[in-house]
Amino acid sequence: MPALRKVGGLSLIALALLAAALTCRGSGGGTGHGHRCDRPGALDLHGRTVTALDLDGRPLRCANLEGAVLDGPLGSADLRGANLYRATLRDTALTEVDLRGADLGAAILRGATLTDVGLERARLRGADLHAVSLLRTDLSAADLTGADLSGATLTDSDLRGARLDKANVAATSWINAVCPDGTKSTAATCDGHLVPRPG
């Protein structure tokens, strides 16, 4: 019996460690955490208030900024694969920021201005993008499922292959933008062209 108890205890410890590892890494679904790529020494500032000075000159690729609050503008940053799940970037300005493959699920970007930002293949499921201004922003193949884009302005931006299932696009302006199905917007709208072409 003592041997069985010991084996059972070890099994429980192993399961607990596995669950903790999965929770820390995140998967973007079901865990309540965002997803980021694995990179040794990646910056971890989750849940903190950060400024551009906090990020300046630091390795930001695959950084963990889950639940963080970005205070002030940010420019010329490599945040590829970063975790910004539930982060707050309200009314901020992002310029030449590379967020390809990043997780911004449920992030708050309400009223923000994004210029020359790369969001290719980024996850923005359920993100608050109300009244956001997107200029020359690449959202190709991005996942905007359930995102709020109401009142947003997308100018010279590329949404080819982007998923907008259940997204709120009321009063969204598409100015010289590439719609999800690959066609060019006309009369500031992508109506009828919001579903990516198969393949």
Backbone as JSON Lines, residues from 0, in Angstrom:
{"i":0,"aa":"M","n":[0.8,-1.22,0.0],"ca":[0.0,0.0,0.0],"c":[0.83,1.28,0.0]}
{"i":1,"aa":"P","n":[1.91,1.4,0.85],"ca":[2.73,2.61,0.81],"c":[3.32,2.86,-0.57]}
{"i":2,"aa":"A","n":[3.72,1.76,-1.27],"ca":[4.3,1.92,-2.61],"c":[3.27,2.48,-3.57]}
{"i":3,"aa":"L","n":[2.03,1.98,-3.47],"ca":[0.96,2.47,-4.35],"c":[0.67,3.95,-4.08]}
{"i":4,"aa":"R","n":[0.68,4.3,-2.77],"ca":[0.42,5.7,-2.44],"c":[1.52,6.6,-3.02]}
{"i":5,"aa":"K","n":[2.77,6.1,-2.95],"ca":[3.9,6.87,-3.48],"c":[3.77,7.08,-4.98]}
{"i":6,"aa":"V","n":[3.41,6.01,-5.73],"ca":[3.24,6.1,-7.18],"c":[2.09,7.04,-7.51]}
{"i":7,"aa":"G","n":[0.97,6.91,-6.74],"ca":[-0.18,7.79,-6.98],"c":[0.18,9.24,-6.75]}
{"i":8,"aa":"G","n":[0.94,9.49,-5.69],"ca":[1.35,10.86,-5.39],"c":[2.24,11.44,-6.47]}
{"i":9,"aa":"L","n":[3.17,10.63,-6.97],"ca":[4.04,11.09,-8.06],"c":[3.24,11.4,-9.32]}
{"i":10,"aa":"S","n":[2.24,10.57,-9.59],"ca":[1.39,10.8,-10.77],"c":[0.66,12.13,-10.65]}
{"i":11,"aa":"L","n":[0.14,12.42,-9.46],"ca":[-0.58,13.68,-9.25],"c":[0.35,14.87,-9.41]}
{"i":12,"aa":"I","n":[1.58,14.73,-8.89],"ca":[2.56,15.82,-9.02],"c":[2.89,16.05,-10.49]}
{"i":13,"aa":"A","n":[3.09,14.96,-11.23],"ca":[3.42,15.07,-12.65],"c":[2.28,15.76,-13.42]}
{"i":14,"aa":"L","n":[1.03,15.39,-13.11],"ca":[-0.12,16.02,-13.76],"c":[-0.21,17.49,-13.42]}
{"i":15,"aa":"A","n":[0.07,17.84,-12.17],"ca":[0.01,19.24,-11.74],"c":[1.07,20.06,-12.46]}
{"i":16,"aa":"L","n":[2.29,19.49,-12.59],"ca":[3.35,20.19,-13.3],"c":[3.02,20.4,-14.77]}
{"i":17,"aa":"L","n":[2.42,19.37,-15.39],"ca":[2.02,19.48,-16.79],"c":[0.96,20.55,-16.96]}
{"i":18,"aa":"A","n":[-0.02,20.59,-16.08],"ca":[-1.09,21.6,-16.16],"c":[-0.52,23.0,-15.99]}
{"i":19,"aa":"A","n":[0.43,23.15,-15.07],"ca":[1.05,24.47,-14.85],"c":[1.83,24.92,-16.07]}
{"i":20,"aa":"A","n":[2.54,23.98,-16.69],"ca":[3.32,24.32,-17.89],"c":[2.41,24.76,-19.02]}
{"i":21,"aa":"L","n":[1.31,24.05,-19.21],"ca":[0.37,24.41,-20.27],"c":[-0.26,25.76,-20.0]}
{"i":22,"aa":"T","n":[-0.57,26.04,-18.75],"ca":[-1.18,27.31,-18.4],"c":[-0.22,28.46,-18.63]}
{"i":23,"aa":"C","n":[1.05,28.26,-18.29],"ca":[2.04,29.32,-18.48],"c":[2.28,29.62,-19.95]}
{"i":24,"aa":"R","n":[2.35,28.58,-20.76],"ca":[2.61,28.79,-22.18],"c":[1.4,29.35,-22.89]}
{"i":25,"aa":"G","n":[0.21,28.87,-22.47],"ca":[-1.0,29.32,-23.12],"c":[-1.17,28.65,-24.46]}
{"i":26,"aa":"S","n":[-2.41,28.6,-24.91],"ca":[-2.68,27.99,-26.21],"c":[-3.62,28.83,-27.02]}
{"i":27,"aa":"G","n":[-4.1,29.93,-26.43],"ca":[-5.02,30.79,-27.15],"c":[-6.43,30.27,-27.12]}
{"i":28,"aa":"G","n":[-6.71,29.21,-26.41],"ca":[-8.06,28.72,-26.36],"c":[-8.29,27.85,-25.15]}
{"i":29,"aa":"G","n":[-9.29,28.21,-24.36],"ca":[-9.69,27.37,-23.25],"c":[-8.89,27.58,-21.97]}
{"i":30,"aa":"T","n":[-7.71,28.12,-22.01],"ca":[-6.89,28.25,-20.81],"c":[-7.09,29.61,-20.14]}
{"i":31,"aa":"G","n":[-7.67,30.57,-20.85],"ca":[-7.79,31.91,-20.3],"c":[-6.5,32.68,-20.43]}
{"i":32,"aa":"H","n":[-5.56,32.16,-21.18],"ca":[-4.28,32.83,-21.42],"c":[-4.03,32.93,-22.91]}
{"i":33,"aa":"G","n":[-3.14,33.85,-23.28],"ca":[-2.79,34.01,-24.68],"c":[-1.71,33.03,-25.11]}
{"i":34,"aa":"H","n":[-1.36,33.12,-26.36],"ca":[-0.35,32.23,-26.93],"c":[0.86,33.05,-27.35]}
{"i":35,"aa":"R","n":[2.03,32.53,-27.09],"ca":[3.26,33.16,-27.6],"c":[4.22,32.08,-28.01]}
{"i":36,"aa":"C","n":[5.15,32.44,-28.85],"ca":[6.11,31.45,-29.31],"c":[7.16,31.21,-28.22]}
{"i":37,"aa":"D","n":[7.78,30.05,-28.28],"ca":[8.83,29.72,-27.31],"c":[10.14,30.35,-27.75]}
{"i":38,"aa":"R","n":[10.72,31.15,-26.88],"ca":[12.0,31.78,-27.18],"c":[12.75,31.99,-25.86]}
{"i":39,"aa":"P","n":[13.89,31.35,-25.71],"ca":[14.65,31.48,-24.46],"c":[14.95,32.95,-24.13]}
{"i":40,"aa":"G","n":[14.71,33.32,-22.89],"ca":[15.02,34.68,-22.46],"c":[14.03,35.73,-22.89]}
{"i":41,"aa":"A","n":[12.85,35.31,-23.39],"ca":[11.85,36.29,-23.83],"c":[11.41,37.16,-22.66]}
{"i":42,"aa":"L","n":[11.2,38.42,-22.92],"ca":[10.82,39.39,-21.9],"c":[9.45,39.04,-21.3]}
{"i":43,"aa":"D","n":[9.33,39.17,-19.99],"ca":[8.06,38.89,-19.32],"c":[7.65,40.12,-18.49]}
{"i":44,"aa":"L","n":[6.66,40.85,-19.0],"ca":[6.14,42.02,-18.3],"c":[4.62,41.9,-18.15]}
{"i":45,"aa":"H","n":[4.13,40.68,-18.03],"ca":[2.69,40.5,-18.0],"c":[2.07,41.2,-16.78]}
{"i":46,"aa":"G","n":[0.91,41.8,-17.04],"ca":[0.16,42.46,-15.98],"c":[0.71,43.79,-15.52]}
{"i":47,"aa":"R","n":[1.76,44.3,-16.16],"ca":[2.37,45.55,-15.71],"c":[1.98,46.72,-16.61]}
{"i":48,"aa":"T","n":[2.2,47.93,-16.13],"ca":[2.06,49.12,-16.95],"c":[3.43,49.41,-17.54]}
{"i":49,"aa":"V","n":[3.5,49.47,-18.87],"ca":[4.8,49.66,-19.53],"c":[4.76,50.87,-20.47]}
{"i":50,"aa":"T","n":[5.91,51.47,-20.66],"ca":[6.05,52.58,-21.6],"c":[7.05,52.19,-22.68]}
{"i":51,"aa":"A","n":[7.19,53.02,-23.68],"ca":[8.16,52.76,-24.73],"c":[9.57,52.65,-24.15]}
{"i":52,"aa":"L","n":[9.86,53.43,-23.1],"ca":[11.18,53.38,-22.47],"c":[11.45,52.03,-21.83]}
{"i":53,"aa":"D","n":[10.4,51.4,-21.28],"ca":[10.56,50.08,-20.68],"c":[10.92,49.03,-21.72]}
{"i":54,"aa":"L","n":[10.51,49.28,-22.96],"ca":[10.71,48.3,-24.02],"c":[11.89,48.62,-24.92]}
{"i":55,"aa":"D","n":[12.38,49.85,-24.84],"ca":[13.44,50.31,-25.74],"c":[14.72,49.5,-25.56]}
{"i":56,"aa":"G","n":[15.21,48.98,-26.68],"ca":[16.47,48.25,-26.68],"c":[16.42,46.86,-26.07]}
{"i":57,"aa":"R","n":[15.23,46.38,-25.73],"ca":[15.11,45.06,-25.11],"c":[14.59,44.06,-26.14]}
{"i":58,"aa":"P","n":[14.94,42.78,-26.0],"ca":[14.45,41.78,-26.95],"c":[12.95,41.55,-26.73]}
{"i":59,"aa":"L","n":[12.14,41.91,-27.72],"ca":[10.7,41.88,-27.55],"c":[10.03,40.72,-28.29]}
{"i":60,"aa":"R","n":[10.75,40.04,-29.14],"ca":[10.14,38.94,-29.87],"c":[9.68,37.87,-28.89]}
{"i":61,"aa":"C","n":[8.46,37.44,-29.03],"ca":[7.84,36.43,-28.15],"c":[7.65,36.92,-26.72]}
{"i":62,"aa":"A","n":[7.68,38.23,-26.51],"ca":[7.52,38.78,-25.16],"c":[6.14,38.46,-24.59]}
{"i":63,"aa":"N","n":[6.08,38.38,-23.28],"ca":[4.82,38.13,-22.6],"c":[4.32,39.44,-22.0]}
{"i":64,"aa":"L","n":[3.31,40.03,-22.65],"ca":[2.71,41.27,-22.18],"c":[1.23,41.05,-21.89]}
{"i":65,"aa":"E","n":[0.9,39.82,-21.54],"ca":[-0.5,39.49,-21.28],"c":[-1.04,40.35,-20.14]}
{"i":66,"aa":"G","n":[-2.17,41.01,-20.4],"ca":[-2.8,41.83,-19.39],"c":[-2.07,43.12,-19.07]}
{"i":67,"aa":"A","n":[-1.01,43.42,-19.84],"ca":[-0.24,44.64,-19.59],"c":[-0.99,45.87,-20.11]}
{"i":68,"aa":"V","n":[-0.59,47.04,-19.61],"ca":[-1.15,48.3,-20.07],"c":[-0.02,49.08,-20.73]}
{"i":69,"aa":"L","n":[-0.18,49.4,-22.02],"ca":[0.84,50.18,-22.72],"c":[0.5,51.66,-22.55]}
{"i":70,"aa":"D","n":[1.35,52.37,-21.88],"ca":[1.13,53.79,-21.59],"c":[2.0,54.63,-22.51]}
{"i":71,"aa":"G","n":[1.38,55.23,-23.51],"ca":[2.12,56.09,-24.43],"c":[2.4,55.4,-25.75]}
{"i":72,"aa":"P","n":[2.97,56.14,-26.71],"ca":[3.22,55.61,-28.06],"c":[4.38,54.62,-28.09]}
{"i":73,"aa":"L","n":[4.37,53.8,-29.15],"ca":[5.44,52.82,-29.34],"c":[5.79,52.77,-30.82]}
{"i":74,"aa":"G","n":[7.07,52.84,-31.13],"ca":[7.49,52.81,-32.52],"c":[8.67,51.88,-32.74]}
{"i":75,"aa":"S","n":[8.77,51.37,-33.96],"ca":[9.89,50.53,-34.4],"c":[10.22,49.42,-33.42]}
{"i":76,"aa":"A","n":[9.24,48.57,-33.14],"ca":[9.45,47.46,-32.2],"c":[9.14,46.13,-32.88]}
{"i":77,"aa":"D","n":[9.92,45.1,-32.54],"ca":[9.72,43.75,-33.06],"c":[9.03,42.91,-32.0]}
{"i":78,"aa":"L","n":[7.71,42.81,-32.1],"ca":[6.91,42.04,-31.15],"c":[6.32,40.81,-31.83]}
{"i":79,"aa":"R","n":[7.05,40.26,-32.78],"ca":[6.56,39.05,-33.45],"c":[6.31,37.93,-32.45]}
{"i":80,"aa":"G","n":[5.15,37.3,-32.58],"ca":[4.83,36.16,-31.73],"c":[4.58,36.51,-30.28]}
{"i":81,"aa":"A","n":[4.47,37.8,-29.96],"ca":[4.28,38.22,-28.57],"c":[2.88,37.9,-28.08]}
{"i":82,"aa":"N","n":[2.75,37.83,-26.77],"ca":[1.46,37.58,-26.13],"c":[0.95,38.89,-25.53]}
{"i":83,"aa":"L","n":[-0.06,39.48,-26.2],"ca":[-0.71,40.69,-25.68],"c":[-2.18,40.41,-25.38]}
{"i":84,"aa":"Y","n":[-2.45,39.17,-25.02],"ca":[-3.81,38.77,-24.71],"c":[-4.34,39.63,-23.55]}
{"i":85,"aa":"R","n":[-5.52,40.21,-23.74],"ca":[-6.17,41.09,-22.76],"c":[-5.3,42.29,-22.38]}
{"i":86,"aa":"A","n":[-4.36,42.67,-23.24],"ca":[-3.56,43.87,-22.98],"c":[-4.39,45.11,-23.3]}
{"i":87,"aa":"T","n":[-4.03,46.24,-22.7],"ca":[-4.73,47.5,-22.95],"c":[-3.81,48.45,-23.69]}
{"i":88,"aa":"L","n":[-4.23,48.84,-24.9],"ca":[-3.48,49.79,-25.71],"c":[-4.41,50.92,-26.13]}
{"i":89,"aa":"R","n":[-5.35,51.26,-25.27],"ca":[-6.37,52.25,-25.57],"c":[-5.76,53.61,-25.91]}
{"i":90,"aa":"D","n":[-6.22,54.2,-27.02],"ca":[-5.82,55.54,-27.45],"c":[-4.33,55.71,-27.68]}
{"i":91,"aa":"T","n":[-3.58,54.62,-27.8],"ca":[-2.14,54.74,-28.01],"c":[-1.83,54.81,-29.5]}
{"i":92,"aa":"A","n":[-0.58,55.06,-29.83],"ca":[-0.14,55.12,-31.22],"c":[0.98,54.1,-31.43]}
{"i":93,"aa":"L","n":[0.78,53.2,-32.38],"ca":[1.8,52.23,-32.76],"c":[2.28,52.57,-34.16]}
{"i":94,"aa":"T","n":[3.57,52.73,-34.32],"ca":[4.14,53.07,-35.62],"c":[5.29,52.13,-35.94]}
{"i":95,"aa":"E","n":[5.22,51.47,-37.1],"ca":[6.24,50.53,-37.54],"c":[6.52,49.47,-36.48]}
{"i":96,"aa":"V","n":[5.45,48.9,-35.95],"ca":[5.56,47.83,-34.96],"c":[5.23,46.51,-35.65]}
{"i":97,"aa":"D","n":[6.09,45.52,-35.47],"ca":[5.9,44.21,-36.1],"c":[5.22,43.28,-35.1]}
{"i":98,"aa":"L","n":[3.94,42.98,-35.36],"ca":[3.15,42.11,-34.49],"c":[2.71,40.85,-35.23]}
{"i":99,"aa":"R","n":[3.49,40.46,-36.22],"ca":[3.12,39.26,-36.98],"c":[3.05,38.05,-36.06]}
{"i":100,"aa":"G","n":[1.93,37.32,-36.16],"ca":[1.78,36.11,-35.36],"c":[1.54,36.35,-33.88]}
{"i":101,"aa":"A","n":[1.36,37.61,-33.48],"ca":[1.14,37.92,-32.07],"c":[-0.3,37.61,-31.67]}
{"i":102,"aa":"D","n":[-0.51,37.43,-30.37],"ca":[-1.84,37.18,-29.84],"c":[-2.34,38.43,-29.14]}
{"i":103,"aa":"L","n":[-3.34,39.08,-29.77],"ca":[-3.99,40.24,-29.17],"c":[-5.45,39.93,-28.89]}
{"i":104,"aa":"G","n":[-5.72,38.67,-28.6],"ca":[-7.08,38.27,-28.29],"c":[-7.62,39.04,-27.09]}
{"i":105,"aa":"A","n":[-8.84,39.56,-27.22],"ca":[-9.52,40.31,-26.16],"c":[-8.75,41.56,-25.73]}
{"i":106,"aa":"A","n":[-7.78,42.0,-26.53],"ca":[-7.03,43.22,-26.21],"c":[-7.9,44.44,-26.46]}
{"i":107,"aa":"I","n":[-7.61,45.52,-25.75],"ca":[-8.36,46.77,-25.91],"c":[-7.49,47.77,-26.65]}
{"i":108,"aa":"L","n":[-7.85,48.05,-27.9],"ca":[-7.14,49.03,-28.71],"c":[-8.06,50.19,-29.09]}
{"i":109,"aa":"R","n":[-9.15,50.32,-28.4],"ca":[-10.17,51.34,-28.69],"c":[-9.53,52.72,-28.86]}
{"i":110,"aa":"G","n":[-9.79,53.35,-30.02],"ca":[-9.3,54.69,-30.27],"c":[-7.82,54.79,-30.61]}
{"i":111,"aa":"A","n":[-7.15,53.65,-30.76],"ca":[-5.71,53.65,-31.06],"c":[-5.45,53.99,-32.53]}
{"i":112,"aa":"T","n":[-4.22,54.4,-32.82],"ca":[-3.79,54.68,-34.18],"c":[-2.64,53.76,-34.52]}
{"i":113,"aa":"L","n":[-2.82,52.95,-35.57],"ca":[-1.78,52.01,-36.0],"c":[-1.32,52.41,-37.4]}
{"i":114,"aa":"T","n":[-0.04,52.73,-37.53],"ca":[0.52,53.15,-38.8],"c":[1.69,52.26,-39.18]}
{"i":115,"aa":"D","n":[1.62,51.67,-40.38],"ca":[2.68,50.78,-40.86],"c":[2.94,49.65,-39.85]}
{"i":116,"aa":"V","n":[1.88,49.06,-39.35],"ca":[1.98,47.97,-38.38],"c":[1.73,46.64,-39.07]}
{"i":117,"aa":"G","n":[2.55,45.64,-38.74],"ca":[2.39,44.31,-39.31],"c":[1.61,43.41,-38.37]}
{"i":118,"aa":"L","n":[0.42,43.0,-38.79],"ca":[-0.42,42.11,-37.99],"c":[-0.77,40.85,-38.78]}
{"i":119,"aa":"E","n":[0.09,40.5,-39.71],"ca":[-0.14,39.3,-40.52],"c":[-0.2,38.06,-39.63]}
{"i":120,"aa":"R","n":[-1.27,37.27,-39.8],"ca":[-1.5,36.04,-39.04],"c":[-1.64,36.28,-37.53]}
{"i":121,"aa":"A","n":[-1.91,37.51,-37.15],"ca":[-2.1,37.81,-35.71],"c":[-3.48,37.34,-35.26]}
{"i":122,"aa":"R","n":[-3.58,37.06,-33.96],"ca":[-4.85,36.66,-33.37],"c":[-5.46,37.87,-32.68]}
{"i":123,"aa":"L","n":[-6.62,38.29,-33.16],"ca":[-7.33,39.42,-32.56],"c":[-8.76,39.03,-32.22]}
{"i":124,"aa":"R","n":[-8.93,37.79,-31.82],"ca":[-10.27,37.29,-31.5],"c":[-10.87,38.07,-30.32]}
{"i":125,"aa":"G","n":[-12.04,38.65,-30.56],"ca":[-12.73,39.39,-29.5],"c":[-12.06,40.68,-29.09]}
{"i":126,"aa":"A","n":[-11.12,41.18,-29.9],"ca":[-10.42,42.43,-29.56],"c":[-11.34,43.64,-29.74]}
{"i":127,"aa":"D","n":[-11.12,44.65,-28.92],"ca":[-11.88,45.9,-29.01],"c":[-11.1,46.87,-29.89]}
{"i":128,"aa":"L","n":[-11.55,47.0,-31.14],"ca":[-10.9,47.88,-32.11],"c":[-11.85,49.02,-32.5]}
{"i":129,"aa":"H","n":[-12.75,49.36,-31.59],"ca":[-13.72,50.42,-31.87],"c":[-13.0,51.74,-32.15]}
{"i":130,"aa":"A","n":[-13.37,52.38,-33.26],"ca":[-12.83,53.69,-33.63],"c":[-11.32,53.7,-33.82]}
{"i":131,"aa":"V","n":[-10.75,52.55,-34.11],"ca":[-9.3,52.48,-34.37],"c":[-9.01,53.02,-35.77]}
{"i":132,"aa":"S","n":[-7.86,53.67,-35.9],"ca":[-7.41,54.14,-37.21],"c":[-6.24,53.28,-37.65]}
{"i":133,"aa":"L","n":[-6.42,52.56,-38.76],"ca":[-5.39,51.67,-39.29],"c":[-4.9,52.21,-40.63]}
{"i":134,"aa":"L","n":[-3.66,52.62,-40.67],"ca":[-3.08,53.18,-41.89],"c":[-1.92,52.3,-42.35]}
{"i":135,"aa":"R","n":[-2.02,51.81,-43.58],"ca":[-0.99,50.92,-44.16],"c":[-0.66,49.77,-43.21]}
{"i":136,"aa":"T","n":[-1.71,49.16,-42.69],"ca":[-1.55,48.06,-41.75],"c":[-1.84,46.73,-42.44]}
{"i":137,"aa":"D","n":[-0.97,45.75,-42.22],"ca":[-1.12,44.43,-42.85],"c":[-1.83,43.49,-41.88]}
{"i":138,"aa":"L","n":[-3.09,43.19,-42.2],"ca":[-3.88,42.26,-41.4],"c":[-4.18,40.99,-42.2]}
{"i":139,"aa":"S","n":[-3.36,40.7,-43.18],"ca":[-3.61,39.53,-44.01],"c":[-3.54,38.25,-43.18]}
{"i":140,"aa":"A","n":[-4.54,37.4,-43.38],"ca":[-4.67,36.12,-42.67],"c":[-4.8,36.27,-41.16]}
{"i":141,"aa":"A","n":[-5.15,37.47,-40.69],"ca":[-5.36,37.68,-39.25],"c":[-6.71,37.11,-38.84]}
{"i":142,"aa":"D","n":[-6.82,36.72,-37.58],"ca":[-8.07,36.18,-37.04],"c":[-8.76,37.26,-36.21]}
{"i":143,"aa":"L","n":[-9.8,37.86,-36.79],"ca":[-10.56,38.93,-36.13],"c":[-11.94,38.43,-35.72]}
{"i":144,"aa":"T","n":[-12.06,37.15,-35.49],"ca":[-13.34,36.56,-35.11],"c":[-13.89,37.26,-33.87]}
{"i":145,"aa":"G","n":[-15.11,37.76,-33.98],"ca":[-15.77,38.4,-32.84],"c":[-15.19,39.73,-32.42]}
{"i":146,"aa":"A","n":[-14.29,40.3,-33.22],"ca":[-13.69,41.59,-32.87],"c":[-14.68,42.73,-33.11]}
{"i":147,"aa":"D","n":[-14.51,43.82,-32.39],"ca":[-15.35,45.01,-32.57],"c":[-14.58,46.04,-33.39]}
{"i":148,"aa":"L","n":[-14.94,46.15,-34.66],"ca":[-14.31,47.11,-35.57],"c":[-15.26,48.27,-35.87]}
{"i":149,"aa":"S","n":[-16.3,48.42,-35.06],"ca":[-17.28,49.46,-35.33],"c":[-16.62,50.84,-35.28]}
{"i":150,"aa":"G","n":[-16.9,51.64,-36.29],"ca":[-16.36,52.98,-36.34],"c":[-14.88,53.06,-36.69]}
{"i":151,"aa":"A","n":[-14.28,51.93,-37.01],"ca":[-12.85,51.91,-37.35],"c":[-12.64,52.43,-38.78]}
{"i":152,"aa":"T","n":[-11.46,52.95,-39.04],"ca":[-11.09,53.41,-40.38],"c":[-9.85,52.65,-40.82]}
{"i":153,"aa":"L","n":[-9.98,51.91,-41.94],"ca":[-8.87,51.12,-42.48],"c":[-8.46,51.74,-43.81]}
{"i":154,"aa":"T","n":[-7.3,52.37,-43.81],"ca":[-6.83,53.08,-44.99],"c":[-5.57,52.43,-45.55]}
{"i":155,"aa":"D","n":[-5.6,52.12,-46.85],"ca":[-4.45,51.5,-47.53],"c":[-3.97,50.27,-46.77]}
{"i":156,"aa":"S","n":[-4.9,49.53,-46.19],"ca":[-4.56,48.35,-45.39],"c":[-4.96,47.06,-46.1]}
{"i":157,"aa":"D","n":[-4.3,45.97,-45.75],"ca":[-4.5,44.68,-46.42],"c":[-5.14,43.68,-45.45]}
{"i":158,"aa":"L","n":[-6.38,43.25,-45.77],"ca":[-7.06,42.26,-44.96],"c":[-7.31,40.98,-45.75]}
{"i":159,"aa":"R","n":[-6.5,40.76,-46.76],"ca":[-6.65,39.57,-47.59],"c":[-6.55,38.3,-46.74]}
{"i":160,"aa":"G","n":[-7.61,37.48,-46.78],"ca":[-7.61,36.22,-46.04],"c":[-7.93,36.36,-44.56]}
{"i":161,"aa":"A","n":[-8.24,37.58,-44.11],"ca":[-8.56,37.78,-42.7],"c":[-9.93,37.19,-42.37]}
{"i":162,"aa":"R","n":[-10.07,36.66,-41.16],"ca":[-11.35,36.09,-40.71],"c":[-12.09,37.11,-39.87]}
{"i":163,"aa":"L","n":[-13.34,37.39,-40.28],"ca":[-14.15,38.38,-39.59],"c":[-15.47,37.79,-39.11]}
{"i":164,"aa":"D","n":[-15.49,36.48,-38.87],"ca":[-16.72,35.84,-38.4],"c":[-17.22,36.52,-37.13]}
{"i":165,"aa":"K","n":[-18.48,36.9,-37.13],"ca":[-19.15,37.52,-35.98],"c":[-18.49,38.82,-35.53]}
{"i":166,"aa":"A","n":[-17.68,39.42,-36.39],"ca":[-17.07,40.71,-36.06],"c":[-18.09,41.82,-36.27]}
{"i":167,"aa":"N","n":[-17.98,42.88,-35.49],"ca":[-18.85,44.04,-35.64],"c":[-18.16,45.04,-36.55]}
{"i":168,"aa":"V","n":[-18.68,45.2,-37.78],"ca":[-18.08,46.13,-38.74],"c":[-19.04,47.27,-39.06]}
{"i":169,"aa":"A","n":[-19.93,47.58,-38.12],"ca":[-20.87,48.68,-38.33],"c":[-20.11,50.0,-38.41]}
{"i":170,"aa":"A","n":[-20.43,50.78,-39.44],"ca":[-19.82,52.1,-39.65],"c":[-18.3,52.04,-39.81]}
{"i":171,"aa":"T","n":[-17.8,50.89,-40.25],"ca":[-16.36,50.76,-40.53],"c":[-16.08,51.33,-41.92]}
{"i":172,"aa":"S","n":[-15.03,52.12,-42.05],"ca":[-14.66,52.71,-43.34],"c":[-13.46,51.96,-43.92]}
{"i":173,"aa":"W","n":[-13.63,51.49,-45.15],"ca":[-12.58,50.73,-45.84],"c":[-12.08,51.6,-46.99]}
{"i":174,"aa":"I","n":[-11.04,52.37,-46.77],"ca":[-10.56,53.32,-47.77],"c":[-9.33,52.76,-48.49]}
{"i":175,"aa":"N","n":[-9.53,52.45,-49.77],"ca":[-8.45,51.88,-50.58],"c":[-7.84,50.66,-49.89]}
{"i":176,"aa":"A","n":[-8.7,49.86,-49.29],"ca":[-8.24,48.67,-48.56],"c":[-8.44,47.42,-49.4]}
{"i":177,"aa":"V","n":[-7.67,46.38,-49.1],"ca":[-7.88,45.07,-49.73],"c":[-8.79,44.28,-48.8]}
{"i":178,"aa":"C","n":[-9.95,43.9,-49.31],"ca":[-10.96,43.18,-48.53],"c":[-10.5,41.73,-48.29]}
{"i":179,"aa":"P","n":[-11.13,41.05,-47.32],"ca":[-10.75,39.67,-47.03],"c":[-10.78,38.72,-48.22]}
{"i":180,"aa":"D","n":[-11.65,38.98,-49.2],"ca":[-11.69,38.08,-50.36],"c":[-10.7,38.49,-51.45]}
{"i":181,"aa":"G","n":[-9.89,39.51,-51.18],"ca":[-8.84,39.91,-52.12],"c":[-9.23,41.03,-53.05]}
{"i":182,"aa":"T","n":[-10.49,41.46,-53.02],"ca":[-10.91,42.57,-53.89],"c":[-10.6,43.9,-53.21]}
{"i":183,"aa":"K","n":[-10.55,44.97,-54.01],"ca":[-10.28,46.3,-53.48],"c":[-11.59,46.93,-53.01]}
{"i":184,"aa":"S","n":[-11.56,47.63,-51.92],"ca":[-12.77,48.28,-51.41],"c":[-13.23,49.36,-52.37]}
{"i":185,"aa":"T","n":[-14.53,49.55,-52.44],"ca":[-15.1,50.61,-53.28],"c":[-16.09,51.4,-52.45]}
{"i":186,"aa":"A","n":[-16.11,52.7,-52.65],"ca":[-17.0,53.6,-51.91],"c":[-16.85,53.4,-50.4]}
{"i":187,"aa":"A","n":[-15.62,53.2,-49.96],"ca":[-15.27,53.05,-48.54],"c":[-15.97,51.87,-47.87]}
{"i":188,"aa":"T","n":[-16.26,50.82,-48.65],"ca":[-16.88,49.65,-48.04],"c":[-16.33,48.35,-48.62]}
{"i":189,"aa":"C","n":[-16.4,47.31,-47.8],"ca":[-16.04,45.95,-48.24],"c":[-17.28,45.06,-48.18]}
{"i":190,"aa":"D","n":[-18.45,45.67,-48.12],"ca":[-19.7,44.89,-48.07],"c":[-19.74,43.88,-49.19]}
{"i":191,"aa":"G","n":[-20.06,42.64,-48.82],"ca":[-20.13,41.56,-49.81],"c":[-18.78,40.93,-50.1]}
{"i":192,"aa":"H","n":[-17.72,41.42,-49.46],"ca":[-16.37,40.91,-49.71],"c":[-15.63,40.59,-48.41]}
{"i":193,"aa":"L","n":[-16.38,40.26,-47.36],"ca":[-15.8,40.06,-46.04],"c":[-15.42,38.61,-45.74]}
{"i":194,"aa":"V","n":[-15.71,37.71,-46.67],"ca":[-15.37,36.29,-46.46],"c":[-14.2,35.92,-47.35]}
{"i":195,"aa":"P","n":[-13.11,35.41,-46.77],"ca":[-11.94,35.05,-47.59],"c":[-12.29,34.01,-48.63]}
{"i":196,"aa":"R","n":[-11.6,34.06,-49.75],"ca":[-11.81,33.04,-50.78],"c":[-11.21,31.73,-50.31]}
{"i":197,"aa":"P","n":[-11.9,30.62,-50.58],"ca":[-11.36,29.32,-50.17],"c":[-10.02,29.03,-50.85]}
{"i":198,"aa":"G","n":[-9.16,28.37,-50.1],"ca":[-7.84,28.0,-50.65],"c":[-6.89,29.12,-50.55]}
